[in-house]
Amino acid sequence: MVSIKINGIALQVEDGTTILDAARRVNVKIPTLCYNPDLPAWASCGLCIVRTAGPGSPRMARACTTTVAENMDVITHDPELIAVRRTVLELILSNHPSDCLQCPRNGNCELQNLAAEFGIREIPFRKVLNSLPIDDSNPAIVLNPEKCIRCGRCVKVCQEVQNVWALEFLGRGIKGKIASAADAPLGESPCIKCGQCAAHCPVGAIYERDDTVKVWAALQNPETHSVVQIAPAVRVALAEEFGLPPGTVFTKKIYAALRRLGFNTVFDTNFSADLTIMEEGTELVKRLTEGGDIPLITSCCPAWVDYMEKYYSDMIPNFSTAKSPQQMMGAMIKAYWADKAGVAPEKVYSVSVMPCTAKKWETRRNDDMKSAAKFLGKDSGYDVDIVITTRELARMIKQAGIEILKLDDEEADNPLGPYTGAGTIFGVTGGVMEAAVRSAYYLVTKNELANVNFTPVRGLEGVKEAEVDFRNGTKIRIAVAHQMGNIAAVLDKIRSAREAGQETPYHFVEVMACRGGCISGGGQPYGGTDEVRKQRTAGIYEDDEKSVLRCSHQNPQITQVYQEFLGEPNGHKAHDLLHTNYVERPLYTQ
């Protein structure tokens, strides 16, 4: 422990603690722009400067990277420090557009908030803008380099957290900017559309592609029957946009708000998460008992699918062919529900609300995303017509003047609405694995698990390993990885065993591209830290615990769908509608 003073307040902190973290322990806020708790600090912006030898000392340091020392006397705020910070902000603003009213981050911009806190009304420096064009070549996210403040957070998360390397610093000084490697369009780069760059950008330089105008048009079209689904992670994050704590579950109010917006039918992706488990769980059991490539790797995360096709295409035989819950729901809406409801499939406009920007790309990933049209023999379009993020839904609710917190609870529509707790936990890292274990155990043993809480796969540890004993001599070794930078260790371990002719270290592997899983997806409300992730995760597990049924195979609507339409899991019709294929993709496209 190290004894220090911050603004005269004595405290002890662990050796190696930064001044920034130490100050927060005594409720002192030091302003930052380049710093984010998810990322390695690198002292780019200079806003966090402090004095490190008491009042009046000329010795200054950057609090985000400077660690404490014994008897250090730190001053975080005085007139000179405030003046320096103001000048830093004024310099940044002199190279930043002033069109805040048209910016997607207006009202939720870290630079805007700091300018307001420091009372900046005029810029004493000449305004210099680089007039850089917007890059909208990517199907999921938009890059506006003119708004970039060169904090580096997007580069750090893309390179050091996600290990994708789609973004880079180009140029120097005032001409410096963020762009994809070699200044190629972002849509031609190795980008996997995860949106973590947008989630970590403090300003409006990177943001999700806004598709709300298309949704509004569909809702206003009397010839269209609008159907919507909401993902598991949306229900524990949307409330933040309306002033409630992270992790607040108000699913039934979301259903009500969606109907107020004008959607004719409201379904829940949790149902198709249950459907995914039936398909993926059956696939696992078949590979283990009848032969097939092991380990089986989950395929629910489209950013991970994109990454795998680009970086680990040799693993394609190991990938589950089961589509994601979003795409299964889209196929079932047009191929099954539309006929049941007496609605022409070609008049159905299928919308999904997702925590993930990559889901926008997933709807057009390949022709398998038109499986309903192929099955029906008529042009019903893509299975999912459009995807909006949690942030986009919040904007639509506010635009419509809906006071969501005052709405009465409503239920989702049948039969693609009711779900089990297993469907809910798809929203967190380890959730797909835990849900699969609950049902795979039953499929193998024909007995229910005595305790369905499979805690070894829970938590924010980057890679988690466990073993499941099915009590019939079958033991399944599993691994869970989240945050793309962690997956290499798992896949390289599999490769090494394969090359050495050894038994595979795992039978089943789950991967999610974003830290914490979908609860921290690129389309969720801004400000996702580990503390927020823990709160959202707690909300997911609370929803699971409150469910009467907690295993996918127990869902009576799932049973109904197979009896009435699909036949059996992994059957011919299920493969036509609920499964897909993968191809090797180049890192750079032209």
C-alpha positions as CSV (number, residue, x, y, z in Angstrom):
1,M,0.0,0.0,0.0
2,V,1.1,3.6,-0.7
3,S,0.2,6.6,1.4
4,I,-0.7,9.7,-0.7
5,K,-2.7,12.9,-0.5
6,I,-5.2,14.1,-3.1
7,N,-6.3,17.7,-2.6
8,G,-5.2,17.4,1.0
9,I,-7.2,14.2,1.6
10,A,-5.0,11.4,3.0
11,L,-5.6,7.9,1.7
12,Q,-3.9,4.6,1.0
13,V,-4.0,2.8,-2.3
14,E,-2.4,-0.2,-3.8
15,D,1.1,0.3,-5.3
16,G,0.6,0.7,-9.1
17,T,-2.7,2.6,-8.9
18,T,-2.9,5.5,-11.2
19,I,-3.6,9.0,-9.9
20,L,-6.9,8.9,-11.9
21,D,-8.1,5.9,-10.1
22,A,-6.9,7.1,-6.8
23,A,-8.8,10.4,-7.2
24,R,-12.0,8.5,-7.9
25,R,-11.7,6.7,-4.6
26,V,-12.1,10.1,-2.8
27,N,-14.9,11.2,-5.2
28,V,-12.7,13.6,-7.2
29,K,-13.4,13.6,-10.9
30,I,-10.5,14.4,-13.2
31,P,-11.7,15.2,-16.7
32,T,-10.6,12.9,-19.6
33,L,-11.3,12.4,-23.3
34,C,-8.9,9.7,-24.5
35,Y,-9.3,7.5,-21.4
36,N,-11.7,4.7,-21.2
37,P,-11.7,2.0,-18.5
38,D,-11.9,-0.8,-21.2
39,L,-8.7,0.4,-22.9
40,P,-5.0,0.8,-22.0
41,A,-4.4,4.4,-21.0
42,W,-2.1,6.3,-23.3
43,A,-2.3,10.0,-22.3
44,S,-3.3,11.4,-25.6
45,C,-5.6,14.3,-24.9
46,G,-3.8,15.9,-22.0
47,L,-7.0,16.9,-20.1
48,C,-6.1,14.9,-17.0
49,I,-3.0,16.8,-16.0
50,V,-2.5,17.3,-12.3
51,R,0.2,18.6,-10.0
52,T,2.2,15.9,-8.3
53,A,4.1,17.9,-5.6
54,G,1.6,20.0,-3.8
55,P,0.1,23.5,-4.3
56,G,2.1,25.8,-6.6
57,S,4.4,23.1,-7.8
58,P,5.5,23.3,-11.5
59,R,5.6,19.5,-11.7
60,M,2.6,18.2,-13.8
61,A,1.7,14.7,-14.8
62,R,-1.1,13.0,-16.7
63,A,-3.2,11.3,-14.2
64,C,-4.4,8.4,-16.4
65,T,-0.9,6.9,-16.9
66,T,1.0,8.2,-13.8
67,T,1.1,5.8,-10.9
68,V,1.2,6.9,-7.3
69,A,4.4,7.1,-5.2
70,E,4.9,7.1,-1.4
71,N,4.0,10.5,0.1
72,M,2.9,11.9,-3.2
73,D,0.9,15.1,-2.8
74,V,-1.5,15.6,-5.7
75,I,-3.5,18.7,-6.6
76,T,-6.2,17.9,-9.2
77,H,-7.8,21.3,-9.6
78,D,-6.5,24.8,-9.3
79,P,-6.9,27.9,-11.5
80,E,-3.9,27.2,-13.7
81,L,-4.9,23.5,-14.2
82,I,-8.4,24.6,-15.2
83,A,-7.0,27.2,-17.6
84,V,-4.8,24.5,-19.2
85,R,-7.7,22.1,-19.6
86,R,-9.8,24.9,-21.1
87,T,-7.1,25.6,-23.7
88,V,-6.8,21.9,-24.6
89,L,-10.6,21.9,-25.2
90,E,-10.5,25.1,-27.2
91,L,-7.7,23.6,-29.4
92,I,-9.7,20.5,-30.0
93,L,-12.9,22.5,-30.8
94,S,-10.9,24.7,-33.3
95,N,-10.4,21.5,-35.4
96,H,-13.9,20.1,-34.8
97,P,-17.2,20.9,-36.7
98,S,-19.8,23.0,-34.8
99,D,-22.9,21.3,-36.2
100,C,-23.9,19.7,-32.9
101,L,-27.6,19.9,-33.7
102,Q,-27.1,17.5,-36.7
103,C,-24.7,15.2,-34.9
104,P,-25.9,11.7,-33.9
105,R,-24.2,12.2,-30.5
106,N,-25.9,15.5,-29.8
107,G,-26.9,15.4,-26.1
108,N,-24.7,12.3,-25.5
109,C,-21.2,13.6,-26.5
110,E,-18.3,13.6,-24.1
111,L,-16.7,16.6,-25.9
112,Q,-19.9,18.5,-25.8
113,N,-20.4,17.8,-22.1
114,L,-16.9,19.0,-21.3
115,A,-17.3,22.2,-23.3
116,A,-20.4,22.9,-21.3
117,E,-18.8,22.1,-18.0
118,F,-15.9,24.5,-18.8
119,G,-18.3,27.2,-20.0
120,I,-16.7,27.5,-23.4
121,R,-18.6,30.0,-25.5
122,E,-16.0,31.2,-27.9
123,I,-12.9,29.7,-29.5
124,P,-9.9,32.0,-29.5
125,F,-8.2,30.1,-32.2
126,R,-8.7,30.1,-36.0
127,K,-11.2,27.4,-37.1
128,V,-9.4,24.8,-39.3
129,L,-11.5,21.9,-40.7
130,N,-10.1,19.2,-43.0
131,S,-13.3,18.8,-45.0
132,L,-13.0,15.0,-45.0
133,P,-15.8,13.0,-46.6
134,I,-18.1,10.6,-44.7
135,D,-17.3,6.9,-45.3
136,D,-20.7,5.1,-45.4
137,S,-19.3,2.0,-47.3
138,N,-19.8,-0.3,-44.4
139,P,-23.3,-1.9,-44.0
140,A,-23.3,-1.5,-40.2
141,I,-21.3,1.6,-39.1
142,V,-20.5,5.0,-40.6
143,L,-17.2,6.8,-40.2
144,N,-17.2,10.6,-40.2
145,P,-13.4,11.5,-39.9
146,E,-14.0,15.2,-39.8
147,K,-15.5,14.8,-36.3
148,C,-12.6,12.7,-35.1
149,I,-10.7,14.3,-32.2
150,R,-7.8,11.8,-32.5
151,C,-8.3,10.4,-29.0
152,G,-7.4,6.9,-30.4
153,R,-10.1,5.0,-28.5
154,C,-11.5,3.4,-31.7
155,V,-8.0,2.3,-32.8
156,K,-7.2,0.9,-29.4
157,V,-10.4,-1.2,-29.2
158,C,-10.1,-2.4,-32.8
159,Q,-6.5,-3.4,-32.5
160,E,-5.8,-4.2,-28.9
161,V,-9.1,-5.5,-27.7
162,Q,-10.8,-7.0,-30.7
163,N,-7.6,-7.9,-32.6
164,V,-9.2,-6.9,-35.9
165,W,-6.9,-4.1,-37.1
166,A,-9.5,-2.4,-39.4
167,L,-8.7,1.1,-38.1
168,E,-5.5,3.0,-38.0
169,F,-4.0,6.5,-37.5
170,L,-3.2,8.1,-40.8
171,G,-1.3,11.4,-41.3
172,R,0.3,13.6,-38.7
173,G,-0.4,16.8,-36.8
174,I,-3.5,18.7,-37.7
175,K,-3.9,16.5,-40.9
176,G,-4.0,13.3,-38.8
177,K,-7.1,11.2,-39.0
178,I,-8.6,7.8,-38.2
179,A,-9.3,5.6,-41.2
180,S,-9.2,2.0,-42.3
181,A,-5.8,0.6,-43.2
182,A,-4.3,2.1,-46.3
183,D,-7.1,4.6,-46.3
184,A,-9.4,2.1,-48.0
185,P,-13.2,2.4,-47.6
186,L,-14.2,0.9,-44.3
187,G,-16.5,-1.5,-46.2
188,E,-13.4,-3.0,-47.9
189,S,-11.4,-3.4,-44.7
190,P,-11.1,-6.3,-42.3
191,C,-13.9,-4.7,-40.2
192,I,-16.2,-7.3,-38.6
193,K,-19.0,-4.7,-38.0
194,C,-19.0,-5.4,-34.2
195,G,-19.4,-1.6,-33.6
196,Q,-17.0,-1.5,-30.6
197,C,-15.3,1.5,-32.3
198,A,-18.7,3.3,-32.3
199,A,-19.4,2.2,-28.7
200,H,-16.1,3.7,-27.5
201,C,-15.9,6.8,-29.6
202,P,-16.5,9.8,-27.3
203,V,-17.9,12.0,-30.2
204,G,-19.8,11.5,-33.4
205,A,-16.9,10.3,-35.5
206,I,-18.2,6.7,-35.7
207,Y,-21.8,5.7,-35.3
208,E,-24.3,3.0,-36.3
209,R,-26.0,3.3,-39.7
210,D,-29.4,4.8,-38.9
211,D,-32.2,2.8,-40.4
212,T,-35.1,4.3,-38.5
213,V,-36.4,6.2,-41.5
214,K,-37.0,2.9,-43.3
215,V,-38.8,1.5,-40.4
216,W,-41.0,4.6,-40.1
217,A,-41.9,4.3,-43.8
218,A,-42.9,0.7,-43.3
219,L,-45.0,1.5,-40.3
220,Q,-46.8,4.2,-42.3
221,N,-47.5,1.9,-45.3
222,P,-51.0,0.5,-45.1
223,E,-50.1,-2.3,-47.5
224,T,-47.4,-3.6,-45.1
225,H,-47.8,-5.9,-42.1
226,S,-45.0,-4.9,-39.7
227,V,-43.6,-7.5,-37.4
228,V,-40.9,-6.9,-34.8
229,Q,-38.7,-9.0,-32.6
230,I,-36.5,-7.9,-29.7
231,A,-33.2,-9.5,-28.7
232,P,-32.4,-10.8,-25.1
233,A,-29.9,-8.0,-24.3
234,V,-32.2,-5.2,-25.4
235,R,-34.5,-5.7,-22.4
236,V,-31.7,-5.0,-19.9
237,A,-30.3,-1.9,-21.5
238,L,-33.1,0.1,-23.2
239,A,-34.2,1.5,-19.8
240,E,-31.0,3.4,-19.5
241,E,-32.1,5.6,-22.3
242,F,-35.1,6.6,-20.1
243,G,-33.2,7.3,-16.9
244,L,-33.4,3.9,-15.2
245,P,-30.4,2.0,-13.9
246,P,-28.6,-0.5,-16.1
247,G,-30.0,-4.0,-15.8
248,T,-33.6,-2.8,-15.3
249,V,-35.9,-5.4,-17.0
250,F,-39.1,-3.9,-18.4
251,T,-39.7,-6.2,-21.3
252,K,-43.5,-6.0,-21.2
253,K,-43.3,-2.2,-21.5
254,I,-41.1,-2.6,-24.5
255,Y,-43.8,-4.8,-26.1
256,A,-46.4,-2.1,-25.4
257,A,-44.2,0.7,-26.8
258,L,-43.6,-1.3,-30.0
259,R,-47.3,-1.6,-30.5
260,R,-47.7,2.2,-29.8
261,L,-45.1,2.7,-32.6
262,G,-47.4,0.9,-35.0
263,F,-46.1,-2.6,-35.2
264,N,-48.9,-5.1,-36.0
265,T,-47.3,-8.1,-34.4
266,V,-44.6,-8.3,-31.6
267,F,-42.5,-11.3,-31.2
268,D,-39.4,-12.0,-29.0
269,T,-36.0,-13.3,-30.2
270,N,-35.8,-15.2,-26.9
271,F,-38.3,-17.7,-28.5
272,S,-35.9,-18.3,-31.4
273,A,-33.0,-18.5,-29.0
274,D,-34.9,-21.5,-27.6
275,L,-35.3,-22.7,-31.2
276,T,-31.5,-22.3,-31.8
277,I,-30.7,-24.4,-28.8
278,M,-32.9,-27.2,-30.1
279,E,-31.1,-27.1,-33.4
280,E,-27.6,-26.5,-32.1
281,G,-27.9,-28.9,-29.2
282,T,-29.2,-31.6,-31.5
283,E,-26.3,-30.9,-33.8
284,L,-23.8,-31.3,-30.9
285,V,-25.3,-34.6,-29.8
286,K,-25.2,-35.9,-33.4
287,R,-21.6,-34.9,-33.9
288,L,-20.6,-36.6,-30.6
289,T,-22.6,-39.8,-31.2
290,E,-22.6,-40.2,-34.9
291,G,-19.3,-38.5,-35.9
292,G,-18.5,-35.1,-37.2
293,D,-16.0,-32.3,-36.7
294,I,-15.3,-31.5,-33.1
295,P,-15.3,-29.1,-31.3
296,L,-18.6,-27.6,-32.4
297,I,-18.3,-23.8,-32.3
298,T,-21.4,-21.6,-31.8
299,S,-22.5,-19.3,-34.6
300,C,-25.0,-16.9,-33.0
301,C,-22.6,-13.8,-33.1
302,P,-22.4,-12.4,-36.7
303,A,-19.2,-10.4,-35.9
304,W,-17.6,-13.6,-34.8
305,V,-18.9,-15.4,-38.0
306,D,-17.3,-12.6,-40.1
307,Y,-14.1,-12.8,-38.1
308,M,-14.0,-16.6,-38.5
309,E,-14.6,-16.5,-42.2
310,K,-11.7,-14.0,-42.6
311,Y,-9.1,-15.1,-40.0
312,Y,-9.9,-18.8,-39.2
313,S,-11.5,-20.2,-42.3
314,D,-9.9,-23.5,-41.6
315,M,-12.3,-23.8,-38.7
316,I,-15.4,-23.6,-41.0
317,P,-16.1,-27.4,-40.6
318,N,-16.3,-26.9,-36.9
319,F,-18.9,-24.1,-37.0
320,S,-22.4,-24.9,-36.2
321,T,-24.6,-24.5,-39.2
322,A,-27.5,-23.3,-37.1
323,K,-28.4,-19.7,-37.9
324,S,-28.5,-17.0,-35.2
325,P,-31.8,-16.5,-33.3
326,Q,-32.5,-13.3,-35.3
327,Q,-32.3,-15.2,-38.6
328,M,-34.3,-18.2,-37.4
329,M,-37.0,-15.9,-36.2
330,G,-37.0,-14.1,-39.6
331,A,-37.4,-17.3,-41.4
332,M,-40.2,-18.6,-39.1
333,I,-42.1,-15.4,-39.4
334,K,-42.4,-15.5,-43.2
335,A,-42.4,-19.3,-43.7
336,Y,-44.6,-20.4,-40.8
337,W,-46.3,-17.6,-38.9
338,A,-47.5,-15.7,-42.0
339,D,-49.5,-18.6,-43.3
340,K,-50.9,-19.4,-39.9
341,A,-52.0,-15.7,-39.5
342,G,-53.3,-15.4,-43.0
343,V,-50.8,-12.7,-44.0
344,A,-49.2,-12.8,-47.4
345,P,-45.4,-13.3,-46.7
346,E,-44.5,-10.7,-49.3
347,K,-46.4,-8.1,-47.4
348,V,-44.6,-8.9,-44.1
349,Y,-42.0,-6.3,-43.1
350,S,-39.8,-8.0,-40.6
351,V,-37.9,-5.7,-38.2
352,S,-35.5,-6.8,-35.5
353,V,-34.2,-4.7,-32.5
354,M,-30.7,-5.8,-31.7
355,P,-27.9,-4.8,-29.3
356,C,-25.5,-5.4,-32.2
357,T,-24.4,-3.4,-35.2
358,A,-23.2,-6.5,-37.0
359,K,-26.8,-7.8,-37.1
360,K,-27.4,-5.2,-39.8
361,W,-24.9,-7.0,-42.0
362,E,-26.0,-10.4,-41.0
363,T,-29.4,-10.0,-42.7
364,R,-27.6,-9.9,-46.1
365,R,-24.7,-12.2,-45.3
366,N,-25.6,-14.8,-48.0
367,D,-28.6,-16.2,-49.9
368,D,-29.4,-18.4,-46.9
369,M,-30.9,-15.2,-45.4
370,K,-33.7,-15.6,-48.0
371,S,-34.6,-19.1,-46.8
372,A,-38.3,-18.3,-46.5
373,A,-38.5,-17.1,-50.1
374,K,-36.7,-20.2,-51.3
375,F,-39.0,-22.4,-49.2
376,L,-42.2,-20.7,-50.3
377,G,-41.2,-20.3,-53.9
378,K,-42.2,-16.6,-53.9
379,D,-40.3,-13.4,-53.4
380,S,-40.9,-12.6,-49.8
381,G,-37.5,-10.7,-49.6
382,Y,-34.9,-11.3,-47.0
383,D,-36.0,-13.2,-43.9
384,V,-35.2,-10.1,-41.8
385,D,-35.9,-6.9,-43.8
386,I,-34.2,-4.4,-41.5
387,V,-32.3,-4.2,-38.2
388,I,-32.3,-1.3,-35.7
389,T,-30.1,-1.1,-32.6
390,T,-31.2,-0.5,-29.0
391,R,-30.1,3.2,-29.4
392,E,-32.3,3.5,-32.6
393,L,-35.3,2.1,-30.9
394,A,-34.9,4.6,-28.0
395,R,-34.8,7.4,-30.5
396,M,-38.0,6.2,-32.2
397,I,-39.8,5.9,-28.9
398,K,-38.8,9.4,-28.0
399,Q,-39.8,10.8,-31.5
400,A,-43.2,9.2,-31.1
401,G,-43.8,10.9,-27.8
402,I,-44.3,7.6,-26.0
403,E,-43.8,7.8,-22.2
404,I,-42.7,4.2,-22.0
405,L,-42.3,4.1,-18.2
406,K,-46.0,4.9,-17.8
407,L,-47.3,2.2,-20.2
408,D,-49.2,-0.8,-18.9
409,D,-47.4,-4.1,-19.3
410,E,-48.3,-6.2,-22.4
411,E,-47.4,-9.6,-23.6
412,A,-45.7,-10.7,-26.8
413,D,-47.8,-12.4,-29.5
414,N,-48.1,-16.2,-30.0
415,P,-46.7,-18.6,-31.0
416,L,-43.3,-16.9,-31.6
417,G,-43.2,-14.9,-28.4
418,P,-43.2,-17.0,-25.2
419,Y,-39.7,-18.1,-24.1
420,T,-37.8,-19.8,-21.3
421,G,-35.0,-18.5,-19.1
422,A,-32.6,-20.3,-21.4
423,G,-33.6,-18.0,-24.2
424,T,-32.9,-14.9,-22.1
425,I,-29.4,-15.8,-21.1
426,F,-28.3,-15.7,-24.7
427,G,-27.6,-12.1,-24.0
428,V,-24.5,-12.6,-21.9
429,T,-21.2,-14.4,-22.4
430,G,-21.6,-18.0,-21.5
431,G,-25.3,-17.8,-21.9
432,V,-25.5,-19.8,-25.2
433,M,-23.3,-22.4,-23.6
434,E,-25.3,-22.6,-20.4
435,A,-28.6,-22.8,-22.3
436,A,-27.1,-25.6,-24.6
437,V,-25.9,-27.6,-21.6
438,R,-29.3,-27.5,-20.0
439,S,-31.0,-29.0,-23.0
440,A,-28.1,-31.2,-24.3
441,Y,-28.0,-32.9,-20.9
442,Y,-31.7,-33.8,-21.4
443,L,-31.2,-34.9,-25.0
444,V,-28.4,-37.3,-24.0
445,T,-29.7,-38.6,-20.7
446,K,-33.5,-38.0,-21.0
447,N,-33.3,-36.5,-17.5
448,E,-33.6,-32.9,-16.4
449,L,-30.6,-31.3,-14.7
450,A,-31.2,-31.1,-11.0
451,N,-29.6,-27.6,-11.0
452,V,-29.8,-25.7,-14.2
453,N,-27.5,-22.9,-13.0
454,F,-24.2,-23.7,-14.8
455,T,-22.0,-21.1,-13.1
456,P,-18.6,-22.1,-14.4
457,V,-19.3,-20.3,-17.7
458,R,-20.5,-17.1,-16.1
459,G,-18.5,-13.9,-15.4
460,L,-16.2,-11.5,-17.3
461,E,-13.1,-13.7,-17.3
462,G,-11.9,-13.6,-21.0
463,V,-11.7,-17.4,-21.4
464,K,-13.6,-19.9,-19.2
465,E,-13.2,-23.6,-19.4
466,A,-15.3,-26.3,-17.8
467,E,-16.4,-29.9,-18.0
468,V,-20.0,-31.3,-18.0
469,D,-20.6,-34.9,-16.8
470,F,-23.6,-36.3,-18.5
471,R,-23.5,-39.3,-16.0
472,N,-23.6,-41.9,-18.7
473,G,-19.8,-42.0,-19.3
474,T,-20.0,-38.9,-21.5
475,K,-17.9,-35.9,-20.4
476,I,-18.1,-32.7,-22.5
477,R,-15.2,-30.2,-22.3
478,I,-16.3,-26.7,-23.1
479,A,-14.7,-23.3,-23.5
480,V,-16.3,-19.8,-23.5
481,A,-14.5,-16.8,-25.0
482,H,-15.8,-13.2,-25.3
483,Q,-14.0,-10.1,-26.7
484,M,-12.4,-11.0,-30.0
485,G,-8.9,-10.6,-28.7
486,N,-9.3,-13.6,-26.4
487,I,-10.4,-16.1,-29.0
488,A,-7.0,-16.7,-30.6
489,A,-5.8,-18.5,-27.4
490,V,-8.7,-20.9,-27.7
491,L,-8.5,-21.6,-31.4
492,D,-4.7,-21.9,-31.4
493,K,-5.0,-24.5,-28.7
494,I,-7.4,-26.5,-30.9
495,R,-5.1,-26.1,-33.9
496,S,-2.1,-27.2,-31.9
497,A,-3.8,-30.4,-30.7
498,R,-5.0,-31.1,-34.2
499,E,-1.6,-30.7,-35.8
500,A,0.0,-32.9,-33.1
501,G,-2.6,-35.6,-33.7
502,Q,-3.9,-35.2,-30.1
503,E,-7.4,-35.3,-28.8
504,T,-9.3,-32.0,-29.1
505,P,-9.1,-30.0,-25.8
506,Y,-12.8,-29.0,-26.2
507,H,-16.0,-30.5,-27.5
508,F,-18.0,-27.3,-27.6
509,V,-16.9,-23.7,-27.8
510,E,-18.9,-20.4,-27.5
511,V,-17.6,-17.1,-28.8
512,M,-19.1,-13.7,-28.6
513,A,-17.3,-10.7,-30.2
514,C,-18.0,-8.1,-27.5
515,R,-16.9,-8.0,-23.9
516,G,-19.6,-9.4,-21.7
517,G,-21.5,-10.7,-24.7
518,C,-24.5,-9.0,-26.4
519,I,-25.3,-7.0,-23.3
520,S,-22.3,-4.8,-24.3
521,G,-22.9,-4.9,-28.1
522,G,-22.0,-2.1,-30.4
523,G,-25.6,-0.9,-30.6
524,Q,-26.3,-0.7,-26.8
525,P,-26.6,2.6,-24.9
526,Y,-23.3,4.4,-24.6
527,G,-21.1,4.2,-21.5
528,G,-20.7,0.4,-21.2
529,T,-18.1,-0.3,-18.5
530,D,-17.5,-3.5,-16.5
531,E,-19.7,-2.1,-13.8
532,V,-22.5,-1.5,-16.3
533,R,-22.0,-4.9,-17.8
534,K,-22.3,-6.6,-14.4
535,Q,-25.6,-4.7,-13.8
536,R,-27.0,-5.7,-17.2
537,T,-25.8,-9.3,-16.7
538,A,-27.6,-9.4,-13.3
539,G,-30.8,-8.3,-15.1
540,I,-30.5,-11.1,-17.6
541,Y,-30.0,-13.7,-14.8
542,E,-32.8,-12.2,-12.8
543,D,-35.1,-12.7,-15.8
544,D,-33.9,-16.2,-16.1
545,E,-34.5,-17.0,-12.4
546,K,-38.1,-15.6,-12.6
547,S,-39.0,-17.8,-15.6
548,V,-41.3,-20.7,-14.9
549,L,-39.6,-22.7,-17.5
550,R,-35.8,-22.5,-17.8
551,C,-34.8,-25.0,-20.5
552,S,-35.4,-24.5,-24.2
553,H,-36.8,-28.0,-24.7
554,Q,-39.5,-27.3,-22.1
555,N,-41.0,-24.4,-24.1
556,P,-44.5,-25.6,-25.2
557,Q,-44.5,-23.2,-28.2
558,I,-41.2,-24.8,-29.4
559,T,-42.9,-28.2,-29.2
560,Q,-45.9,-26.8,-31.1
561,V,-43.7,-25.4,-33.9
562,Y,-41.9,-28.7,-34.4
563,Q,-45.2,-30.7,-34.4
564,E,-47.1,-28.4,-36.7
565,F,-44.4,-27.4,-39.1
566,L,-40.7,-28.2,-38.7
567,G,-40.9,-31.9,-37.9
568,E,-37.8,-32.6,-35.9
569,P,-34.7,-30.7,-34.9
570,N,-32.0,-31.0,-37.6
571,G,-34.7,-32.4,-39.9
572,H,-35.0,-31.6,-43.6
573,K,-37.3,-28.7,-43.3
574,A,-35.3,-27.3,-40.3
575,H,-32.2,-27.4,-42.4
576,D,-33.8,-25.6,-45.2
577,L,-35.0,-22.7,-43.0
578,L,-32.8,-22.6,-39.9
579,H,-29.3,-23.5,-41.1
580,T,-26.7,-21.8,-43.2
581,N,-23.2,-22.3,-44.7
582,Y,-19.9,-20.4,-44.5
583,V,-17.2,-19.4,-47.0
584,E,-13.7,-18.1,-46.7
585,R,-13.7,-14.3,-47.1
586,P,-10.7,-12.1,-47.9
587,L,-9.5,-9.5,-45.4
588,Y,-9.7,-6.8,-48.0
589,T,-12.3,-6.6,-50.7
590,Q,-12.2,-4.5,-53.9
